[in-house]
Amino acid sequence: MFRRFTFSFLVALLFMAVASVAMAAEGTPAAGGESNVKAVIALAAGFGIAIAAFGGAMGQGKAIAAGLEGIARNPSAQNKIFIPMIVGLALIESLVIYALVIAFVLVGKL
């Protein structure tokens, strides 16, 4: 059930992203002949960080659940599971931080 909800949520999010870019591209040019590139850049930055945060949270949730399940099944392996789990969480979080940096770069172009 949760996977179906996640998939439908991602499809809806993708549809909204494509539709908003298409609507922004079809808009009338602003005064002075300037197009709506700034609006599209702002939407791309917003959707980019939203999708990255959602994916990072899902990945971290699954990693923690798997780590805790492993520790619950074999408590003596806690030291062998905990450290690699923390390293994996740091790597997942670094991907979200990279998306944040890219969003800041895009917003800086406004």
Backbone as a printed PyTorch tensor [residue, N CA C, xyz], in Angstrom:
tensor([[[  0.8240,  -1.1870,   0.0000],
         [  0.0000,   0.0000,   0.0000],
         [  0.8720,   1.2560,   0.0000]],

        [[  1.9280,   1.2570,   0.8450],
         [  2.7860,   2.4380,   0.9280],
         [  3.5380,   2.6630,  -0.3660]],

        [[  3.9840,   1.5920,  -1.0190],
         [  4.7080,   1.7450,  -2.2800],
         [  3.8030,   2.3300,  -3.3540]],

        [[  2.5450,   1.9160,  -3.3800],
         [  1.6130,   2.4420,  -4.3720],
         [  1.3900,   3.9320,  -4.1250]],

        [[  1.2640,   4.3220,  -2.8370],
         [  1.1000,   5.7350,  -2.5160],
         [  2.3300,   6.5300,  -2.9210]],

        [[  3.5100,   5.9940,  -2.6390],
         [  4.7550,   6.6820,  -2.9880],
         [  4.8740,   6.8500,  -4.4940]],

        [[  4.5750,   5.7940,  -5.2300],
         [  4.6590,   5.8740,  -6.6850],
         [  3.6590,   6.8860,  -7.2290]],

        [[  2.4250,   6.8670,  -6.7370],
         [  1.4330,   7.8150,  -7.2360],
         [  1.7970,   9.2450,  -6.8510]],

        [[  2.3900,   9.4220,  -5.6670],
         [  2.8300,  10.7520,  -5.2590],
         [  3.9360,  11.2660,  -6.1680]],

        [[  4.8850,  10.4090,  -6.4900],
         [  5.9690,  10.8250,  -7.3730],
         [  5.4630,  11.1240,  -8.7790]],

        [[  4.5090,  10.3410,  -9.2720],
         [  3.9370,  10.6130, -10.5980],
         [  3.2080,  11.9500, -10.5880]],

        [[  2.4480,  12.2180,  -9.5290],
         [  1.7400,  13.4990,  -9.4340],
         [  2.7230,  14.6620,  -9.3430]],

        [[  3.7980,  14.4810,  -8.5880],
         [  4.8110,  15.5190,  -8.4710],
         [  5.5010,  15.7770,  -9.8050]],

        [[  5.8000,  14.7120, -10.5320],
         [  6.4080,  14.8600, -11.8470],
         [  5.4570,  15.5740, -12.8120]],

        [[  4.1860,  15.2160, -12.7610],
         [  3.2030,  15.8750, -13.6200],
         [  3.1130,  17.3570, -13.2990]],

        [[  3.1150,  17.7010, -12.0100],
         [  3.0430,  19.1120, -11.6270],
         [  4.2790,  19.8660, -12.0970]],

        [[  5.4380,  19.2290, -11.9980],
         [  6.6690,  19.8940, -12.4320],
         [  6.6460,  20.1560, -13.9280]],

        [[  6.2470,  19.1580, -14.7100],
         [  6.2020,  19.3260, -16.1630],
         [  5.1400,  20.3460, -16.5550]],

        [[  3.9870,  20.2870, -15.9040],
         [  2.9100,  21.2260, -16.2350],
         [  3.2910,  22.6560, -15.8690]],

        [[  3.9470,  22.8450, -14.7310],
         [  4.3030,  24.2120, -14.3380],
         [  5.3720,  24.7930, -15.2550]],

        [[  6.3060,  23.9710, -15.6980],
         [  7.3220,  24.4670, -16.6290],
         [  6.6770,  24.8050, -17.9640]],

        [[  5.7460,  23.9600, -18.4060],
         [  5.0700,  24.2290, -19.6750],
         [  4.2360,  25.5090, -19.5840]],

        [[  3.5610,  25.7060, -18.4580],
         [  2.7510,  26.9190, -18.3040],
         [  3.6310,  28.1530, -18.2180]],

        [[  4.7630,  28.0410, -17.5460],
         [  5.6580,  29.1920, -17.4440],
         [  6.2670,  29.5260, -18.7990]],

        [[  6.5470,  28.5110, -19.6090],
         [  7.1410,  28.7540, -20.9220],
         [  6.1440,  29.3720, -21.8880]],

        [[  4.8500,  29.0840, -21.6970],
         [  3.8310,  29.6290, -22.5900],
         [  3.3910,  31.0290, -22.2170]],

        [[  3.8160,  31.5200, -21.0660],
         [  3.4010,  32.8380, -20.6140],
         [  3.8690,  33.9370, -21.5450]],

        [[  3.2000,  35.0450, -21.4570],
         [  3.5810,  36.1690, -22.3050],
         [  4.8680,  36.7820, -21.7960]],

        [[  5.7020,  37.2610, -22.6740],
         [  6.9590,  37.8760, -22.2400],
         [  6.6970,  39.1150, -21.4010]],

        [[  7.5560,  39.3450, -20.4580],
         [  7.4310,  40.5190, -19.6040],
         [  7.8310,  41.7600, -20.3920]],

        [[  7.6500,  42.9150, -19.7820],
         [  7.9860,  44.1650, -20.4460],
         [  9.4760,  44.1780, -20.7840]],

        [[  9.7990,  44.6320, -21.9580],
         [ 11.1780,  44.6780, -22.3900],
         [ 11.5910,  43.4270, -23.1460]],

        [[ 10.6660,  42.5170, -23.4380],
         [ 10.9720,  41.3300, -24.2160],
         [ 11.6470,  40.2220, -23.4210]],

        [[ 11.7080,  40.3500, -22.1070],
         [ 12.3570,  39.3240, -21.2830],
         [ 11.4020,  38.1520, -21.0930]],

        [[ 11.8990,  36.9370, -21.2780],
         [ 11.0380,  35.7600, -21.1440],
         [ 10.9040,  35.3610, -19.6770]],

        [[ 10.1870,  34.3080, -19.4500],
         [  9.9340,  33.8510, -18.0880],
         [ 10.9830,  32.8420, -17.6250]],

        [[ 12.2060,  33.0280, -18.0300],
         [ 13.2690,  32.1010, -17.6490],
         [ 13.4750,  32.1310, -16.1400]],

        [[ 13.3390,  33.2830, -15.5320],
         [ 13.5300,  33.3890, -14.0850],
         [ 12.4920,  32.5770, -13.3320]],

        [[ 11.2680,  32.5760, -13.8170],
         [ 10.2220,  31.7840, -13.1640],
         [ 10.5100,  30.2990, -13.2880]],

        [[ 11.0010,  29.8810, -14.4290],
         [ 11.3210,  28.4690, -14.6310],
         [ 12.5070,  28.0670, -13.7510]],

        [[ 13.5020,  28.9410, -13.6200],
         [ 14.6450,  28.6500, -12.7540],
         [ 14.1950,  28.5390, -11.3000]],

        [[ 13.3170,  29.4260, -10.8670],
         [ 12.8110,  29.3700,  -9.4900],
         [ 12.0300,  28.0780,  -9.2500]],

        [[ 11.2080,  27.6830, -10.2110],
         [ 10.4630,  26.4260, -10.0750],
         [ 11.4030,  25.2340, -10.0490]],

        [[ 12.4230,  25.2580, -10.8820],
         [ 13.3770,  24.1430, -10.9130],
         [ 14.1120,  24.0300,  -9.5840]],

        [[ 14.5060,  25.1500,  -9.0010],
         [ 15.1970,  25.1100,  -7.7110],
         [ 14.2770,  24.5780,  -6.6160]],

        [[ 13.0430,  25.0480,  -6.6020],
         [ 12.0880,  24.5940,  -5.5890],
         [ 11.7620,  23.1230,  -5.7080]],

        [[ 11.4430,  22.6820,  -6.9130],
         [ 11.1170,  21.2650,  -7.1100],
         [ 12.3400,  20.3830,  -6.8970]],

        [[ 13.5050,  20.8610,  -7.2750],
         [ 14.7190,  20.0680,  -7.1000],
         [ 15.0060,  19.7700,  -5.6460]],

        [[ 14.9370,  20.7810,  -4.7940],
         [ 15.2230,  20.5510,  -3.3850],
         [ 14.0990,  19.7600,  -2.7340]],

        [[ 12.8560,  19.9420,  -3.1810],
         [ 11.7420,  19.1680,  -2.6130],
         [ 11.8890,  17.6860,  -2.9320]],

        [[ 12.2150,  17.3770,  -4.1620],
         [ 12.3800,  15.9760,  -4.5560],
         [ 13.5910,  15.3700,  -3.8530]],

        [[ 14.6720,  16.1270,  -3.7350],
         [ 15.8600,  15.6140,  -3.0580],
         [ 15.5940,  15.3540,  -1.5780]],

        [[ 14.8790,  16.2540,  -0.9290],
         [ 14.5680,  16.0580,   0.4880],
         [ 13.6540,  14.8520,   0.6780]],

        [[ 12.6810,  14.6910,  -0.2080],
         [ 11.7680,  13.5460,  -0.1210],
         [ 12.5300,  12.2440,  -0.3290]],

        [[ 13.3720,  12.1930,  -1.3460],
         [ 14.1390,  10.9750,  -1.6140],
         [ 15.1330,  10.6710,  -0.5140]],

        [[ 15.7830,  11.6960,   0.0180],
         [ 16.7220,  11.4970,   1.1160],
         [ 16.0320,  10.9810,   2.3750]],

        [[ 14.8740,  11.5280,   2.6600],
         [ 14.1230,  11.0670,   3.8340],
         [ 13.6760,   9.6190,   3.6690]],

        [[ 13.2430,   9.2720,   2.4700],
         [ 12.8450,   7.8770,   2.2260],
         [ 14.0430,   6.9400,   2.3670]],

        [[ 15.1780,   7.3180,   1.8110],
         [ 16.3770,   6.4910,   1.9060],
         [ 16.8710,   6.3450,   3.3380]],

        [[ 16.8510,   7.4340,   4.0840],
         [ 17.2970,   7.3670,   5.4670],
         [ 16.3410,   6.5300,   6.3140]],

        [[ 15.0590,   6.6530,   6.0540],
         [ 14.0830,   5.8530,   6.7870],
         [ 14.2740,   4.3620,   6.5530]],

        [[ 14.4970,   3.9970,   5.2940],
         [ 14.7220,   2.5770,   4.9900],
         [ 16.0310,   2.0840,   5.5830]],

        [[ 17.0800,   2.9050,   5.5630],
         [ 18.3720,   2.4960,   6.1220],
         [ 18.2790,   2.2930,   7.6260]],

        [[ 17.6140,   3.2080,   8.3100],
         [ 17.4780,   3.0830,   9.7580],
         [ 16.6150,   1.8800,  10.1120]],

        [[ 15.5330,   1.6770,   9.3680],
         [ 14.6670,   0.5210,   9.6370],
         [ 15.4270,  -0.7890,   9.4520]],

        [[ 16.2150,  -0.8880,   8.3930],
         [ 16.9810,  -2.1100,   8.1610],
         [ 18.0520,  -2.3010,   9.2300]],

        [[ 18.7150,  -1.2270,   9.6230],
         [ 19.7390,  -1.3280,  10.6600],
         [ 19.1610,  -1.7450,  12.0010]],

        [[ 18.0510,  -1.1430,  12.3850],
         [ 17.4270,  -1.5020,  13.6570],
         [ 16.8600,  -2.9150,  13.6260]],

        [[ 16.3570,  -3.3380,  12.4900],
         [ 15.8720,  -4.7130,  12.3820],
         [ 17.0300,  -5.7000,  12.5250]],

        [[ 18.1640,  -5.3720,  11.9120],
         [ 19.3350,  -6.2320,  12.0580],
         [ 19.8290,  -6.2900,  13.4870]],

        [[ 19.8200,  -5.1600,  14.1610],
         [ 20.2480,  -5.1320,  15.5600],
         [ 19.2540,  -5.8970,  16.4370]],

        [[ 17.9630,  -5.7820,  16.1360],
         [ 16.9580,  -6.4970,  16.9210],
         [ 17.0850,  -8.0050,  16.7430]],

        [[ 17.4350,  -8.4490,  15.5660],
         [ 17.5830,  -9.8940,  15.3260],
         [ 18.8610, -10.4420,  15.9550]],

        [[ 19.9150,  -9.6240,  15.9740],
         [ 21.1990, -10.0840,  16.5090],
         [ 21.8370,  -8.9370,  17.3050]],

        [[ 21.4830,  -8.7940,  18.5790],
         [ 21.9900,  -7.6690,  19.3660],
         [ 23.5100,  -7.6480,  19.5120]],

        [[ 24.1600,  -8.7930,  19.4040],
         [ 25.6170,  -8.8030,  19.5490],
         [ 26.3220,  -8.1860,  18.3400]],

        [[ 25.6130,  -8.0160,  17.2290],
         [ 26.1970,  -7.4180,  16.0220],
         [ 25.9630,  -5.9120,  15.9500]],

        [[ 25.5750,  -5.3220,  17.0640],
         [ 25.2330,  -3.9010,  17.0700],
         [ 26.4040,  -3.0340,  16.6190]],

        [[ 27.6070,  -3.3330,  17.0800],
         [ 28.7740,  -2.5260,  16.7080],
         [ 29.1110,  -2.6580,  15.2260]],

        [[ 28.8590,  -3.8240,  14.6520],
         [ 29.1600,  -4.0370,  13.2360],
         [ 28.0980,  -3.4270,  12.3260]],

        [[ 26.9340,  -3.1580,  12.8340],
         [ 25.8440,  -2.5920,  12.0250],
         [ 25.7600,  -1.0820,  12.1850]],

        [[ 25.9780,  -0.5920,  13.3950],
         [ 25.7190,   0.8050,  13.7020],
         [ 26.6360,   1.7640,  12.9400]],

        [[ 27.9240,   1.5180,  12.9270],
         [ 28.8820,   2.4340,  12.2850],
         [ 28.6550,   2.5060,  10.7750]],

        [[ 28.5270,   1.3640,  10.0580],
         [ 28.2440,   1.4870,   8.6200],
         [ 26.9010,   2.1570,   8.3230]],

        [[ 25.9230,   1.9750,   9.2380],
         [ 24.6340,   2.6410,   9.0400],
         [ 24.7930,   4.1590,   9.1380]],

        [[ 25.5740,   4.6300,  10.0980],
         [ 25.7980,   6.0710,  10.2560],
         [ 26.5390,   6.6250,   9.0370]],

        [[ 27.5200,   5.8920,   8.5350],
         [ 28.2480,   6.3340,   7.3350],
         [ 27.2880,   6.4030,   6.1380]],

        [[ 26.4270,   5.4090,   6.0050],
         [ 25.4400,   5.4220,   4.9190],
         [ 24.4770,   6.5900,   5.0340]],

        [[ 24.0420,   6.8960,   6.2510],
         [ 23.1580,   8.0460,   6.4540],
         [ 23.8570,   9.3520,   6.0910]],

        [[ 25.1390,   9.4490,   6.4090],
         [ 25.8950,  10.6590,   6.0510],
         [ 26.0110,  10.7980,   4.5360]],

        [[ 26.2060,   9.6940,   3.8390],
         [ 26.2910,   9.7560,   2.3760],
         [ 24.9480,  10.1280,   1.7540]],

        [[ 23.8680,   9.5980,   2.3020],
         [ 22.5380,   9.9660,   1.8020],
         [ 22.3000,  11.4550,   2.0280]],

        [[ 22.6470,  11.9360,   3.2130],
         [ 22.4420,  13.3530,   3.5160],
         [ 23.3130,  14.2460,   2.6430]],

        [[ 24.5000,  13.7680,   2.2640],
         [ 25.3570,  14.5850,   1.4020],
         [ 24.7230,  14.7950,   0.0310]],

        [[ 23.9830,  13.8130,  -0.4590],
         [ 23.2920,  13.9940,  -1.7400],
         [ 22.2250,  15.0810,  -1.6400]],

        [[ 21.5290,  15.1340,  -0.5170],
         [ 20.5210,  16.1830,  -0.3220],
         [ 21.1990,  17.5500,  -0.2200]],

        [[ 22.3540,  17.6000,   0.4220],
         [ 23.0850,  18.8660,   0.5320],
         [ 23.5740,  19.3190,  -0.8430]],

        [[ 24.0000,  18.3770,  -1.6960],
         [ 24.3900,  18.7430,  -3.0590],
         [ 23.2040,  19.3430,  -3.8110]],

        [[ 22.0260,  18.7740,  -3.6350],
         [ 20.8350,  19.3340,  -4.2800],
         [ 20.5440,  20.7320,  -3.7520]],

        [[ 20.7710,  20.9520,  -2.4500],
         [ 20.5720,  22.2850,  -1.8830],
         [ 21.5500,  23.2860,  -2.4790]],

        [[ 22.7940,  22.8770,  -2.6640],
         [ 23.7960,  23.7540,  -3.2730],
         [ 23.3960,  24.0980,  -4.7120]],

        [[ 22.9290,  23.1010,  -5.4510],
         [ 22.4830,  23.3570,  -6.8270],
         [ 21.2940,  24.3050,  -6.8360]],

        [[ 20.3690,  24.1420,  -5.8840],
         [ 19.2250,  25.0510,  -5.7960],
         [ 19.6950,  26.4720,  -5.5010]],

        [[ 20.6780,  26.6240,  -4.6230],
         [ 21.2170,  27.9570,  -4.3290],
         [ 21.8840,  28.5680,  -5.5520]],

        [[ 22.5880,  27.7600,  -6.3320],
         [ 23.2240,  28.2600,  -7.5550],
         [ 22.1610,  28.7250,  -8.5430]],

        [[ 21.0850,  27.9280,  -8.6710],
         [ 20.0050,  28.3290,  -9.5830],
         [ 19.3340,  29.6180,  -9.1240]],

        [[ 19.0870,  29.7410,  -7.8350],
         [ 18.4570,  30.9600,  -7.3110],
         [ 19.4130,  32.1410,  -7.4750]],

        [[ 20.7080,  31.8960,  -7.3970],
         [ 21.6840,  32.9690,  -7.6030],
         [ 21.6610,  33.5240,  -9.0160]],

        [[ 21.1700,  32.7420,  -9.9810],
         [ 21.0690,  33.2080, -11.3620],
         [ 19.8660,  34.1150, -11.5770]],

        [[ 19.0170,  34.2330, -10.5830],
         [ 17.8560,  35.1290, -10.7190],
         [ 18.3240,  36.5180, -10.6190]]])
